[in-house]
Amino acid sequence: MRQGLLASLFLFISLLFGQVLASEIQPNFKNSLLNDQQLKKKVEKLHQYLIDDDTTTLNFSLNRLSMPQQEAVRFMLLQNIEKDRLILSPTASIWLKEQLTLHPTYTIKEQGDGYVVTKLAFDYSSIAARVLNQMKKEQQVLDFILAAEEKRLILSEWLTGEPHQVRVRQSIVLAELDSLTPEALEYLVNQVTDDTLSVWLPTTEVMVRLAQVSKSPKIYKMLWRMRTDQYSINELNRLAGLAPDPFATEQLMAATKNPSLKQSAFASLAQLHPLPQEVQHFLLAKLDHIQDGGAVAMHLANYGHASWLESLVGNSSNVRRQHVKFALSQN
C-alpha cells in the first residue's frame, strides 16, 4: 500500500518536473521560430485580421497553432503592432487588453560572466502593456490639445493629482505647447499670469517652456521671480546665446532682478560687442548701485570694455568712479 502511494507520488513529481523542463527552450530554437518564413506569413495574415477588426477569426487562427509556435506568432504580432504604431479600433483595443491576461509559458536562459538569467522567451504581454500605455498617452495628448483649443482646459487642474499622472501630463504640456494655436496658447498664459490664479504656479520646467513658446514678458517676469534651478539657468544661457536679439537682451536685463541669476546675466550682457544702446544705458545705471556697481564694472573690464569704462571716469558720480577705478586696477 505504502509502496503504491510512493510510486504514485514519484510519478506525479516526474510528470510535473517534465512539464517544467518542457517550458524551457534553447535560444537557437527561439530564433529559428522568429525567423521561420511560414510563421512570418501567418503573422501578416493575423495582422490583417486585426486591421479588419476581425478579432474572432484572429483568435480562432491563433488558437489552432500548436505550442510553442503559437507563442512565437503572438509575440511577433504584438511586435508588429508596436512597430507600426497602429491606431486600433475599440474592438482591437479590447483584444490587446486580453493579451495582458495571458501568461507566456516558454523561457530561455541567458548566460553571462558569472551569472545565469531566466527570461520569458516570448514576452508578448509586456509588449501589449507598452502599446496600451502609449495609446493612453496619445489619447491624453488629444484631450490636452482639444481642451486647450476649446478653452476649457484648466492648467492648475491638469497639472495636479497623483504624481505619476502629473509627470505624464507635464510631459505632454512640454511636448505639445508649440503645437497649439496662438489663441489657445494665450488662453493658457493668461491662466498663469492672472493675479486671481497666481497662488498656483507650474514647475519651473513648464514655466520655461511656456515662456519660450509664448515669448510673454509676463511669464518671464514670473519665471525670474521663481526659485532658481537647472531649468531657469539653462534658459538664461539659451537667451545669452541669442543676444543681441532685442527680446533675448531684454530678458537678460530682466533676469538681473533674480539674486541667483544676476551675475550670470550681467556677464552675458557685458560679453556683447558692441554694447547695444539700451544695454549701455542699463549698465550705466547699474554702475551707480552700491551693491551691483562693482560687479558690473568688473564684468565690463573682463570682457573687453575697459576703454569705455575709462571714458566714464571723468564725468560720473563718486560711487561709479570708485567702481570703475577699482575694476580697471584689477584688469
BASETOR-207258 format. One line per field, with one value per residue (C-alpha): residue in one letter; residue number from 1; x, z, y. Coordinates in nm, 2 decimals, always signed. Each point is the difference from the previous one (the first is absolute). Layout:
<bamis>
resn	[A, ...] $
resi	[NUM, ...] $
u	[X, ...] $
w	[Z, ...] $
v	[Y, ...] $
</bamis>
This chain:
<bamis>
resn	[M, R, Q, G, L, L, A, S, L, F, L, F, I, S, L, L, F, G, Q, V, L, A, S, E, I, Q, P, N, F, K, N, S, L, L, N, D, Q, Q, L, K, K, K, V, E, K, L, H, Q, Y, L, I, D, D, D, T, T, T, L, N, F, S, L, N, R, L, S, M, P, Q, Q, E, A, V, R, F, M, L, L, Q, N, I, E, K, D, R, L, I, L, S, P, T, A, S, I, W, L, K, E, Q, L, T, L, H, P, T, Y, T, I, K, E, Q, G, D, G, Y, V, V, T, K, L, A, F, D, Y, S, S, I, A, A, R, V, L, N, Q, M, K, K, E, Q, Q, V, L, D, F, I, L, A, A, E, E, K, R, L, I, L, S, E, W, L, T, G, E, P, H, Q, V, R, V, R, Q, S, I, V, L, A, E, L, D, S, L, T, P, E, A, L, E, Y, L, V, N, Q, V, T, D, D, T, L, S, V, W, L, P, T, T, E, V, M, V, R, L, A, Q, V, S, K, S, P, K, I, Y, K, M, L, W, R, M, R, T, D, Q, Y, S, I, N, E, L, N, R, L, A, G, L, A, P, D, P, F, A, T, E, Q, L, M, A, A, T, K, N, P, S, L, K, Q, S, A, F, A, S, L, A, Q, L, H, P, L, P, Q, E, V, Q, H, F, L, L, A, K, L, D, H, I, Q, D, G, G, A, V, A, M, H, L, A, N, Y, G, H, A, S, W, L, E, S, L, V, G, N, S, S, N, V, R, R, Q, H, V, K, F, A, L, S, Q, N] $
resi	[1, 2, 3, 4, 5, 6, 7, 8, 9, 10, 11, 12, 13, 14, 15, 16, 17, 18, 19, 20, 21, 22, 23, 24, 25, 26, 27, 28, 29, 30, 31, 32, 33, 34, 35, 36, 37, 38, 39, 40, 41, 42, 43, 44, 45, 46, 47, 48, 49, 50, 51, 52, 53, 54, 55, 56, 57, 58, 59, 60, 61, 62, 63, 64, 65, 66, 67, 68, 69, 70, 71, 72, 73, 74, 75, 76, 77, 78, 79, 80, 81, 82, 83, 84, 85, 86, 87, 88, 89, 90, 91, 92, 93, 94, 95, 96, 97, 98, 99, 100, 101, 102, 103, 104, 105, 106, 107, 108, 109, 110, 111, 112, 113, 114, 115, 116, 117, 118, 119, 120, 121, 122, 123, 124, 125, 126, 127, 128, 129, 130, 131, 132, 133, 134, 135, 136, 137, 138, 139, 140, 141, 142, 143, 144, 145, 146, 147, 148, 149, 150, 151, 152, 153, 154, 155, 156, 157, 158, 159, 160, 161, 162, 163, 164, 165, 166, 167, 168, 169, 170, 171, 172, 173, 174, 175, 176, 177, 178, 179, 180, 181, 182, 183, 184, 185, 186, 187, 188, 189, 190, 191, 192, 193, 194, 195, 196, 197, 198, 199, 200, 201, 202, 203, 204, 205, 206, 207, 208, 209, 210, 211, 212, 213, 214, 215, 216, 217, 218, 219, 220, 221, 222, 223, 224, 225, 226, 227, 228, 229, 230, 231, 232, 233, 234, 235, 236, 237, 238, 239, 240, 241, 242, 243, 244, 245, 246, 247, 248, 249, 250, 251, 252, 253, 254, 255, 256, 257, 258, 259, 260, 261, 262, 263, 264, 265, 266, 267, 268, 269, 270, 271, 272, 273, 274, 275, 276, 277, 278, 279, 280, 281, 282, 283, 284, 285, 286, 287, 288, 289, 290, 291, 292, 293, 294, 295, 296, 297, 298, 299, 300, 301, 302, 303, 304, 305, 306, 307, 308, 309, 310, 311, 312, 313, 314, 315, 316, 317, 318, 319, 320, 321, 322, 323, 324, 325, 326, 327, 328, 329, 330, 331] $
u	[+0.00, +0.27, +0.21, -0.29, -0.04, +0.36, +0.00, -0.29, +0.17, +0.32, -0.20, -0.17, +0.33, +0.16, -0.29, +0.01, +0.37, -0.03, -0.25, +0.23, +0.29, -0.22, -0.07, +0.37, +0.13, +0.34, +0.08, +0.08, -0.35, -0.16, +0.19, -0.10, -0.36, +0.02, +0.18, -0.24, -0.14, -0.33, -0.06, +0.08, -0.26, -0.24, +0.07, -0.07, -0.34, -0.09, +0.12, -0.25, -0.28, +0.07, +0.00, -0.34, -0.13, -0.06, +0.13, -0.22, +0.19, +0.32, -0.05, -0.12, +0.31, +0.23, -0.15, +0.04, +0.37, +0.20, +0.24, +0.25, -0.08, -0.31, +0.20, +0.26, -0.27, -0.18, +0.33, +0.08, -0.35, +0.03, +0.34, -0.15, -0.28, +0.26, +0.23, -0.27, -0.18, -0.34, -0.30, -0.21, -0.38, -0.19, -0.04, +0.37, +0.09, -0.21, +0.19, +0.32, -0.11, -0.08, +0.36, +0.09, -0.20, +0.20, +0.32, +0.29, +0.12, +0.34, +0.33, +0.36, +0.32, +0.25, +0.35, +0.24, +0.33, -0.08, -0.38, -0.30, -0.32, -0.33, -0.23, -0.32, +0.07, -0.31, -0.10, -0.30, -0.19, +0.27, -0.03, -0.38, +0.05, +0.23, -0.23, -0.30, +0.20, +0.10, -0.36, -0.11, +0.26, -0.09, -0.37, +0.12, +0.18, -0.31, -0.20, +0.25, +0.01, -0.38, -0.07, +0.26, -0.14, -0.36, +0.12, -0.13, +0.33, +0.09, +0.38, +0.00, -0.23, +0.18, +0.33, -0.11, -0.09, +0.18, +0.37, +0.04, -0.30, +0.14, +0.33, -0.17, -0.22, +0.29, +0.20, -0.30, -0.01, +0.38, -0.03, -0.32, +0.00, +0.16, -0.28, -0.27, -0.15, +0.09, -0.35, +0.03, +0.35, -0.12, -0.28, +0.25, +0.24, -0.29, -0.08, +0.36, +0.03, -0.34, +0.03, -0.30, +0.18, +0.35, -0.02, +0.08, +0.29, +0.13, +0.34, +0.30, +0.04, -0.35, +0.04, +0.31, -0.17, -0.30, +0.23, +0.19, -0.30, -0.21, +0.28, -0.22, +0.18, -0.25, +0.10, +0.37, -0.06, -0.15, +0.27, +0.28, -0.18, -0.01, +0.26, +0.30, +0.06, +0.16, -0.29, +0.01, +0.38, -0.01, -0.26, +0.23, +0.28, -0.22, -0.10, +0.37, +0.06, -0.27, +0.12, +0.02, -0.35, -0.21, -0.24, +0.28, +0.19, -0.30, -0.05, +0.37, -0.04, -0.32, +0.17, +0.24, -0.28, +0.04, +0.28, +0.12, +0.01, +0.11, +0.37, -0.04, -0.23, +0.24, +0.28, -0.21, -0.08, +0.36, +0.11, -0.20, +0.22, -0.10, -0.23, -0.35, -0.12, -0.26, +0.26, +0.24, -0.27, -0.09, +0.36, +0.08, -0.29, +0.13, +0.35, -0.16, -0.13, +0.19, -0.06, +0.01, +0.22, +0.33, -0.09, -0.13, +0.32, +0.20, -0.20, +0.04, +0.37, +0.05, -0.19, +0.18, -0.18, +0.29, +0.02, -0.37, +0.04, +0.30, -0.22, -0.24, +0.24, +0.02, -0.37, -0.17, -0.12, +0.24, -0.16, +0.04, +0.35, +0.11, -0.14, +0.16, +0.34, +0.01, -0.10, +0.26, +0.27, -0.08, +0.00] $
w	[+0.00, +0.11, -0.31, -0.23, +0.16, -0.04, -0.36, -0.08, +0.17, -0.20, -0.32, +0.08, +0.08, -0.32, -0.21, +0.17, -0.04, -0.36, -0.07, +0.16, -0.21, -0.31, +0.05, -0.05, -0.35, -0.14, -0.14, -0.34, -0.01, +0.08, -0.28, -0.25, +0.09, -0.04, -0.33, -0.14, -0.33, +0.04, +0.34, -0.13, -0.27, +0.27, +0.19, -0.30, -0.04, +0.36, -0.02, -0.28, +0.21, +0.27, -0.24, -0.14, +0.36, -0.03, +0.34, +0.00, -0.30, +0.15, +0.32, -0.18, -0.22, +0.29, +0.22, -0.28, +0.00, +0.21, +0.27, +0.01, -0.36, +0.14, +0.25, -0.26, -0.24, +0.28, +0.09, -0.36, -0.05, +0.31, -0.12, -0.33, +0.17, +0.21, -0.29, -0.24, +0.28, -0.13, +0.09, +0.14, +0.00, +0.33, -0.09, -0.07, +0.32, +0.20, -0.17, +0.10, +0.36, -0.01, -0.07, +0.35, +0.15, -0.18, +0.15, -0.23, +0.07, -0.15, +0.15, -0.11, +0.20, -0.08, +0.14, +0.07, +0.18, +0.32, -0.01, -0.16, -0.06, -0.08, -0.22, -0.18, -0.36, -0.15, +0.24, -0.20, +0.30, +0.08, -0.36, +0.04, +0.32, -0.18, -0.30, +0.23, +0.20, -0.32, -0.12, +0.33, -0.02, -0.36, +0.11, +0.28, -0.26, -0.20, +0.31, +0.09, -0.34, -0.05, +0.35, -0.05, -0.34, +0.13, +0.30, +0.26, +0.13, +0.35, +0.02, +0.38, +0.00, -0.29, +0.19, +0.34, +0.13, +0.04, -0.06, -0.29, -0.18, +0.05, -0.15, -0.31, -0.04, +0.05, -0.27, -0.23, +0.08, -0.07, -0.33, -0.13, +0.09, -0.33, -0.19, +0.15, -0.19, +0.12, +0.15, +0.20, +0.12, +0.11, +0.19, +0.20, +0.05, +0.14, +0.25, +0.14, +0.00, +0.12, +0.36, +0.12, -0.09, +0.10, +0.32, -0.22, -0.24, -0.22, +0.05, -0.12, -0.29, -0.12, +0.06, -0.21, -0.29, +0.02, -0.01, -0.29, -0.21, +0.09, +0.03, +0.26, +0.21, +0.28, +0.01, +0.00, +0.28, +0.21, -0.10, +0.12, +0.34, +0.05, +0.18, -0.22, -0.13, -0.30, -0.23, +0.07, -0.02, -0.34, -0.12, +0.09, -0.19, -0.30, +0.00, +0.03, -0.31, -0.19, +0.11, -0.14, -0.12, +0.16, +0.18, +0.14, +0.11, +0.17, +0.20, +0.09, +0.16, +0.17, +0.14, +0.20, +0.25, +0.10, +0.27, -0.11, -0.37, -0.01, -0.02, -0.30, -0.16, +0.05, -0.14, -0.31, -0.06, +0.04, -0.26, -0.27, -0.26, -0.07, +0.29, -0.12, +0.10, +0.24, +0.16, +0.04, +0.18, +0.22, +0.10, +0.06, +0.25, +0.17, +0.04, +0.23, +0.23, +0.32, +0.00, -0.37, -0.15, +0.10, -0.16, -0.32, -0.03, +0.04, -0.27, -0.24, +0.06, -0.04, -0.32, -0.20, +0.09, +0.20, -0.24, +0.04, +0.38, -0.02, -0.19, +0.29, +0.27, -0.06, +0.01, +0.25, +0.35, +0.28, +0.03, -0.37, +0.00, +0.28, -0.16, -0.34, +0.14, +0.21, -0.30, -0.22, +0.26, +0.02, -0.38] $
v	[+0.00, +0.24, -0.11, +0.08, +0.34, +0.08, -0.11, +0.22, +0.29, -0.05, -0.02, +0.33, +0.17, -0.13, +0.12, +0.34, +0.03, -0.11, +0.28, +0.26, -0.12, +0.01, +0.37, +0.08, +0.04, +0.07, +0.35, -0.16, -0.16, +0.33, +0.18, -0.27, +0.05, +0.38, -0.04, -0.27, +0.13, -0.19, +0.14, +0.35, -0.04, -0.11, +0.32, +0.21, -0.17, +0.05, +0.36, +0.06, -0.16, +0.25, +0.29, -0.13, -0.01, -0.38, -0.11, -0.31, -0.15, +0.13, -0.19, -0.31, +0.00, +0.06, -0.28, -0.25, +0.04, -0.25, +0.10, +0.16, +0.13, +0.17, +0.20, +0.09, +0.12, +0.20, +0.16, +0.10, +0.13, +0.23, +0.11, +0.11, +0.19, +0.19, +0.07, +0.12, +0.20, -0.10, +0.21, -0.28, -0.01, -0.06, -0.37, -0.04, +0.19, -0.25, -0.29, +0.17, +0.03, -0.37, -0.08, +0.14, -0.29, -0.26, -0.13, -0.09, -0.36, -0.04, +0.12, +0.02, +0.03, +0.27, -0.06, +0.28, +0.04, -0.19, +0.02, -0.17, +0.18, -0.17, +0.21, -0.04, -0.12, +0.18, +0.28, +0.12, +0.12, +0.26, +0.13, +0.02, +0.20, +0.25, +0.04, +0.06, +0.26, +0.18, +0.00, +0.14, +0.28, +0.08, +0.03, +0.24, +0.20, +0.04, +0.08, +0.27, +0.16, +0.00, +0.13, +0.28, +0.10, -0.01, +0.21, -0.24, -0.13, +0.12, -0.03, +0.00, -0.31, -0.17, +0.02, -0.11, -0.34, -0.34, +0.04, -0.24, +0.15, +0.35, -0.10, -0.15, +0.31, +0.24, -0.19, +0.06, +0.37, +0.03, -0.18, +0.14, +0.37, +0.10, -0.19, +0.23, +0.29, +0.35, +0.04, -0.33, +0.09, +0.35, -0.17, -0.21, +0.30, +0.21, -0.27, +0.01, +0.38, +0.08, +0.14, -0.20, -0.33, +0.10, -0.21, -0.30, -0.02, -0.28, -0.14, +0.20, -0.24, +0.08, +0.37, +0.00, -0.18, +0.22, +0.31, -0.13, -0.08, +0.30, +0.26, +0.16, +0.27, -0.07, -0.37, +0.09, +0.25, -0.28, -0.24, +0.23, +0.03, -0.38, -0.20, -0.06, -0.35, -0.17, +0.09, +0.38, -0.01, -0.18, +0.25, +0.29, -0.17, -0.05, +0.36, +0.11, -0.21, +0.20, +0.34, +0.27, -0.10, +0.28, -0.23, -0.22, +0.31, +0.14, -0.33, -0.01, +0.35, -0.12, -0.30, +0.22, +0.05, -0.37, +0.00, -0.35, +0.09, +0.36, -0.06, -0.24, +0.25, +0.29, -0.21, -0.09, +0.36, +0.11, -0.25, +0.18, +0.18, +0.27, +0.07, +0.08, +0.35, -0.13, -0.23, +0.30, +0.20, -0.29, -0.08, +0.37, +0.01, -0.31, +0.15, +0.25, -0.27, -0.05, -0.38, -0.09, +0.27, -0.16, -0.34, +0.17, +0.20, -0.32, -0.18, +0.29, +0.02, -0.38, -0.02, +0.27, +0.32, +0.16, +0.30, +0.07, -0.01, +0.24, +0.25, +0.00, +0.09, +0.37, +0.07, -0.23, -0.03, -0.09, -0.35, -0.07, +0.15, -0.22, -0.31, +0.07, +0.09, -0.32, -0.22, +0.16, -0.04, -0.37, -0.06] $
</bamis>
